[in-house]
Amino acid sequence: MKFSQIIQPLSAVATGNSLTSNPTCDPELQGVAAVEEAVAGQLSYIEGDKFAAEVGKTAASALILPPNETLQAQATERGIAWIATSQPRLVFAQAIALFYQPFRPTSEIHPTAVIHPSVQVGQNAYIGPHVVIQAGAKVGDDVCIHPNVVVYPEVQIGDRTTLHANCVIHERTRIGNDCVIHSGAAIGSEGFGFVPTKEGWYKMEQSGYTVLEDGVEVGCNSTIDRPAVGETRIGRNTKLDNMVHIAHGCNVGEACAMAAQVGMAGGVKIGNRVILAGQVGVANQSTVGDGAIATAQSGIHGDVEPGAIVSGSPAVDNKIYLKASAIYKRLPEMYQAFKQLQRRLGKTE
């Protein structure tokens, strides 16, 4: 499509945008790409100073720029069409959607699907080959269930939710509207509940519920466990990467993001808009406040204050962690200096 054709839909999400200053420049665009990889006929974006130099090098035909007059002038001089916004990455995400939509099958129930007669299936649902939906389940309107998905009894699945191939939705699970569960995920599986006895371990039945609010996305091979009593809840618009584990009885707030291999023990409370980077571990009954960030491989063994940034294991304030890391690299020479001082003082270990 022509650049002029995409300006209007992009402008709808561009905060404080201005349109191209060379209106005669209206290239035909065939796709999108990263700025360092873009070729003629592609749209890309610049976000921050790190990639500013790419404006003078990129082969892209059009750019989404920050509100930076120098970059805009440079793009105009090179004959590159552009739109400016305070959120280039967000607008680029919207641009991708203009060129690409994920595969979605048309509405049908495949003849190999096994659906209990008591199941309620909404309008325009797609239920693929070899799907199993057990007694009492409810499937909303426009739901898409890809092949080999298993839905246990009494599960509720909200409107426009997508279940990708080979995921499993266990009993006592409630999934909201507009959720996405990726392949291999297990939602509502039994929590790890065992009581020690003289003979070994007594299994505590997991009779609680798992609730995913609207807009939750769960990555491949992630697991969210149901508790013995009460519920495990994932708040609205929270996004989980691949191989994330949420244990029994956890309560995760709204609009959180958790990268791959985050692990959460039982009873953890996570506030709203929390970010947990890759391989963060959160110990039993810990609380993480609103807006907190834990950097990669942090080990959280206690409570984290709202808005805090923590690092390391056990996790400490990020500024302290950075100072300690700088010292850590100098430990060998510091130890040698300490040994020399001991010798001067006539002391030994």
C-alpha positions as semicolon CSV with decimal commas, in nm:
position;residue;x (nm);y (nm);z (nm)
1;M;0,000;0,000;0,000
2;K;0,102;0,361;-0,044
3;F;0,255;0,543;0,250
4;S;-0,031;0,794;0,234
5;Q;-0,275;0,506;0,287
6;I;-0,122;0,401;0,618
7;I;-0,078;0,750;0,764
8;Q;-0,439;0,775;0,877
9;P;-0,454;0,446;1,074
10;L;-0,111;0,515;1,220
11;S;-0,207;0,869;1,317
12;A;-0,495;0,729;1,522
13;V;-0,244;0,586;1,772
14;A;0,038;0,838;1,730
15;T;0,050;1,081;2,021
16;G;0,159;1,430;1,918
17;N;0,244;1,320;1,565
18;S;0,319;1,532;1,261
19;L;0,297;1,409;0,905
20;T;0,566;1,398;0,641
21;S;0,710;1,735;0,546
22;N;0,769;1,616;0,187
23;P;0,414;1,531;0,074
24;T;0,528;1,447;-0,277
25;C;0,721;1,154;-0,128
26;D;0,464;0,873;-0,122
27;P;0,641;0,540;-0,171
28;E;0,464;0,210;-0,214
29;L;0,529;-0,011;0,089
30;Q;0,530;-0,388;0,078
31;G;0,619;-0,469;0,436
32;V;0,800;-0,377;0,758
33;A;1,149;-0,448;0,891
34;A;1,405;-0,355;1,154
35;V;1,580;-0,033;1,058
36;E;1,923;-0,189;1,009
37;E;1,776;-0,463;0,787
38;A;1,513;-0,267;0,592
39;V;1,528;-0,244;0,213
40;A;1,347;-0,029;-0,039
41;G;0,971;-0,069;-0,013
42;Q;0,974;-0,132;0,362
43;L;0,867;0,070;0,665
44;S;1,076;0,085;0,982
45;Y;1,113;0,298;1,295
46;I;1,367;0,480;1,509
47;E;1,341;0,481;1,887
48;G;1,598;0,660;2,098
49;D;1,951;0,780;2,036
50;K;2,093;0,428;1,999
51;F;1,955;0,394;1,646
52;A;1,952;0,761;1,542
53;A;2,252;0,712;1,314
54;E;2,052;0,460;1,111
55;V;1,849;0,743;0,957
56;G;2,155;0,828;0,748
57;K;2,217;0,465;0,647
58;T;1,890;0,279;0,621
59;A;1,751;0,171;0,286
60;A;1,392;0,188;0,420
61;S;1,145;0,387;0,211
62;A;0,956;0,519;0,513
63;L;1,028;0,569;0,883
64;I;0,839;0,623;1,204
65;L;1,045;0,882;1,391
66;P;1,047;1,044;1,735
67;P;0,962;1,416;1,754
68;N;1,319;1,510;1,664
69;E;1,350;1,782;1,400
70;T;1,709;1,691;1,316
71;L;1,616;1,332;1,233
72;Q;1,310;1,447;1,040
73;A;1,517;1,687;0,831
74;Q;1,774;1,415;0,767
75;A;1,504;1,174;0,649
76;T;1,348;1,440;0,424
77;E;1,688;1,518;0,270
78;R;1,732;1,149;0,186
79;G;1,387;1,127;0,030
80;I;1,250;0,902;0,305
81;A;0,883;0,943;0,390
82;W;0,819;0,971;0,765
83;I;0,568;1,016;1,039
84;A;0,670;1,143;1,384
85;T;0,530;1,033;1,718
86;S;0,630;1,024;2,082
87;Q;0,580;0,645;2,076
88;P;0,755;0,511;1,764
89;R;0,761;0,149;1,880
90;L;0,389;0,144;1,958
91;V;0,303;0,294;1,620
92;F;0,536;0,043;1,448
93;A;0,348;-0,237;1,623
94;Q;0,028;-0,094;1,478
95;A;0,193;-0,078;1,136
96;I;0,283;-0,448;1,147
97;A;-0,085;-0,527;1,194
98;L;-0,161;-0,348;0,866
99;F;0,066;-0,588;0,676
100;Y;0,027;-0,910;0,873
101;Q;-0,254;-1,086;1,056
102;P;-0,195;-1,419;1,233
103;F;-0,357;-1,729;1,089
104;R;-0,713;-1,780;1,203
105;P;-0,925;-2,061;1,064
106;T;-1,283;-2,007;0,960
107;S;-1,566;-2,097;1,193
108;E;-1,631;-2,473;1,209
109;I;-1,630;-2,774;1,439
110;H;-1,405;-3,044;1,297
111;P;-1,568;-3,388;1,276
112;T;-1,287;-3,549;1,479
113;A;-1,343;-3,316;1,777
114;V;-1,491;-3,490;2,083
115;I;-1,738;-3,258;2,254
116;H;-1,964;-3,368;2,540
117;P;-2,333;-3,299;2,467
118;S;-2,358;-3,072;2,773
119;V;-2,091;-2,832;2,643
120;Q;-2,213;-2,485;2,548
121;V;-2,038;-2,353;2,236
122;G;-2,087;-1,988;2,135
123;Q;-2,133;-1,841;1,791
124;N;-1,862;-1,845;1,522
125;A;-1,631;-2,073;1,719
126;Y;-1,358;-2,279;1,556
127;I;-1,286;-2,618;1,715
128;G;-1,008;-2,803;1,538
129;P;-0,916;-3,166;1,480
130;H;-0,894;-3,399;1,780
131;V;-0,996;-3,135;2,033
132;V;-1,155;-3,280;2,347
133;I;-1,402;-3,070;2,548
134;Q;-1,546;-3,244;2,851
135;A;-1,880;-3,217;3,030
136;G;-2,018;-2,884;3,145
137;A;-1,761;-2,663;2,975
138;K;-1,863;-2,329;2,828
139;V;-1,697;-2,187;2,515
140;G;-1,771;-1,825;2,425
141;D;-1,834;-1,652;2,094
142;D;-1,557;-1,634;1,831
143;V;-1,333;-1,866;2,030
144;C;-1,056;-2,041;1,834
145;I;-0,940;-2,382;1,962
146;H;-0,659;-2,532;1,758
147;P;-0,591;-2,908;1,718
148;N;-0,530;-3,147;2,010
149;V;-0,640;-2,908;2,284
150;V;-0,796;-3,074;2,590
151;V;-1,052;-2,885;2,796
152;Y;-1,150;-3,048;3,126
153;P;-1,503;-3,048;3,276
154;E;-1,674;-2,725;3,386
155;V;-1,408;-2,497;3,233
156;Q;-1,524;-2,154;3,116
157;I;-1,361;-1,987;2,815
158;G;-1,450;-1,627;2,731
159;D;-1,526;-1,463;2,398
160;R;-1,255;-1,428;2,129
161;T;-1,004;-1,633;2,327
162;T;-0,753;-1,845;2,134
163;L;-0,620;-2,180;2,257
164;H;-0,325;-2,294;2,049
165;A;-0,245;-2,655;1,965
166;N;-0,168;-2,901;2,244
167;C;-0,243;-2,680;2,543
168;V;-0,445;-2,823;2,833
169;I;-0,709;-2,640;3,036
170;H;-0,775;-2,826;3,362
171;E;-1,090;-2,833;3,571
172;R;-1,190;-2,536;3,788
173;T;-1,043;-2,290;3,539
174;R;-1,205;-1,966;3,428
175;I;-1,051;-1,791;3,126
176;G;-1,172;-1,441;3,035
177;N;-1,230;-1,267;2,704
178;D;-0,954;-1,199;2,448
179;C;-0,700;-1,431;2,611
180;V;-0,432;-1,626;2,424
181;I;-0,296;-1,958;2,552
182;H;0,000;-2,082;2,349
183;S;0,103;-2,437;2,267
184;G;0,201;-2,671;2,547
185;A;0,072;-2,450;2,829
186;A;-0,112;-2,612;3,119
187;I;-0,366;-2,390;3,291
188;G;-0,523;-2,494;3,620
189;S;-0,304;-2,799;3,677
190;E;-0,268;-2,932;4,031
191;G;-0,056;-2,726;4,267
192;F;0,238;-2,889;4,441
193;G;0,062;-2,959;4,769
194;F;0,194;-3,232;4,999
195;V;0,189;-3,257;5,379
196;P;0,488;-3,426;5,550
197;T;0,411;-3,729;5,766
198;K;0,619;-3,997;5,937
199;E;0,546;-4,226;5,644
200;G;0,632;-3,970;5,378
201;W;0,407;-3,720;5,202
202;Y;0,028;-3,695;5,217
203;K;-0,126;-3,550;4,901
204;M;-0,343;-3,244;4,962
205;E;-0,614;-3,230;4,697
206;Q;-0,614;-2,908;4,500
207;S;-0,979;-2,802;4,510
208;G;-0,930;-2,431;4,431
209;Y;-0,978;-2,234;4,110
210;T;-0,758;-2,075;3,845
211;V;-0,880;-1,745;3,701
212;L;-0,736;-1,562;3,401
213;E;-0,889;-1,219;3,356
214;D;-0,950;-1,054;3,017
215;G;-0,657;-1,006;2,781
216;V;-0,413;-1,241;2,952
217;E;-0,155;-1,409;2,727
218;V;0,031;-1,724;2,834
219;G;0,341;-1,841;2,647
220;C;0,437;-2,189;2,528
221;N;0,496;-2,455;2,795
222;S;0,402;-2,225;3,081
223;T;0,209;-2,357;3,380
224;I;-0,040;-2,193;3,613
225;D;-0,145;-2,411;3,906
226;R;-0,468;-2,420;4,100
227;P;-0,448;-2,417;4,483
228;A;-0,584;-2,647;4,752
229;V;-0,840;-2,379;4,843
230;G;-0,913;-2,030;4,715
231;E;-0,781;-1,927;4,376
232;T;-0,480;-1,853;4,162
233;R;-0,554;-1,532;3,970
234;I;-0,381;-1,359;3,680
235;G;-0,491;-0,995;3,635
236;R;-0,622;-0,827;3,325
237;N;-0,380;-0,770;3,035
238;T;-0,088;-0,950;3,201
239;K;0,154;-1,121;2,961
240;L;0,358;-1,434;3,038
241;D;0,645;-1,549;2,819
242;N;0,737;-1,912;2,748
243;M;0,815;-2,153;3,034
244;V;0,683;-1,934;3,313
245;H;0,561;-2,113;3,627
246;I;0,292;-1,963;3,851
247;A;0,240;-2,179;4,159
248;H;-0,076;-2,244;4,358
249;G;-0,250;-1,953;4,528
250;C;-0,054;-1,675;4,357
251;N;-0,225;-1,347;4,281
252;V;-0,075;-1,153;3,988
253;G;-0,197;-0,799;3,919
254;E;-0,291;-0,620;3,599
255;A;-0,064;-0,534;3,305
256;C;0,236;-0,728;3,436
257;A;0,504;-0,876;3,208
258;M;0,711;-1,184;3,289
259;A;0,993;-1,304;3,066
260;A;1,091;-1,664;3,001
261;Q;1,165;-1,901;3,290
262;V;1,024;-1,684;3,566
263;G;0,934;-1,911;3,856
264;M;0,694;-1,825;4,133
265;A;0,638;-2,027;4,452
266;G;0,303;-2,061;4,627
267;G;0,109;-1,771;4,772
268;V;0,305;-1,494;4,599
269;K;0,135;-1,158;4,551
270;I;0,239;-0,946;4,251
271;G;0,110;-0,591;4,213
272;N;0,004;-0,409;3,896
273;R;0,246;-0,324;3,611
274;V;0,527;-0,536;3,757
275;I;0,808;-0,652;3,525
276;L;1,000;-0,971;3,602
277;A;1,289;-1,033;3,362
278;G;1,416;-1,374;3,254
279;Q;1,475;-1,645;3,517
280;V;1,356;-1,437;3,811
281;G;1,257;-1,655;4,106
282;V;1,009;-1,545;4,372
283;A;1,000;-1,731;4,704
284;N;0,693;-1,851;4,888
285;Q;0,453;-1,584;5,024
286;S;0,661;-1,292;4,893
287;T;0,493;-0,967;4,787
288;V;0,608;-0,748;4,498
289;G;0,461;-0,397;4,492
290;D;0,306;-0,206;4,204
291;G;0,543;-0,098;3,929
292;A;0,843;-0,288;4,063
293;I;1,107;-0,435;3,829
294;A;1,329;-0,737;3,892
295;T;1,622;-0,774;3,652
296;A;1,728;-1,107;3,501
297;Q;1,805;-1,396;3,739
298;S;1,704;-1,202;4,049
299;G;1,607;-1,413;4,348
300;I;1,330;-1,249;4,550
301;H;1,315;-1,394;4,901
302;G;1,108;-1,125;5,071
303;D;0,890;-0,827;4,992
304;V;0,973;-0,569;4,724
305;E;0,850;-0,213;4,766
306;P;0,632;-0,051;4,497
307;G;0,839;0,108;4,220
308;A;1,163;-0,056;4,333
309;I;1,421;-0,200;4,090
310;V;1,597;-0,505;4,234
311;S;1,878;-0,731;4,112
312;G;2,084;-1,024;4,229
313;S;2,015;-1,322;4,453
314;P;1,910;-1,252;4,717
315;A;1,763;-0,949;4,543
316;V;1,878;-0,605;4,659
317;D;1,832;-0,251;4,530
318;N;1,967;-0,233;4,175
319;K;2,207;0,052;4,257
320;I;2,359;-0,151;4,540
321;Y;2,382;-0,453;4,313
322;L;2,568;-0,255;4,044
323;K;2,819;-0,124;4,298
324;A;2,868;-0,473;4,442
325;S;2,917;-0,615;4,092
326;A;3,188;-0,362;4,019
327;I;3,365;-0,456;4,343
328;Y;3,322;-0,828;4,273
329;K;3,537;-0,805;3,960
330;R;3,814;-0,651;4,169
331;L;3,807;-0,911;4,449
332;P;4,125;-1,097;4,337
333;E;4,341;-0,781;4,340
334;M;4,172;-0,661;4,661
335;Y;4,252;-0,996;4,822
336;Q;4,617;-0,967;4,718
337;A;4,632;-0,617;4,863
338;F;4,482;-0,751;5,185
339;K;4,745;-1,030;5,204
340;Q;5,024;-0,776;5,154
341;L;4,883;-0,563;5,434
342;Q;4,870;-0,867;5,663
343;R;5,235;-0,945;5,590
344;R;5,336;-0,589;5,667
345;L;5,155;-0,608;5,997
346;G;5,318;-0,943;6,071
347;K;4,987;-1,126;6,075
348;T;4,889;-1,452;5,910
349;E;4,558;-1,610;5,831
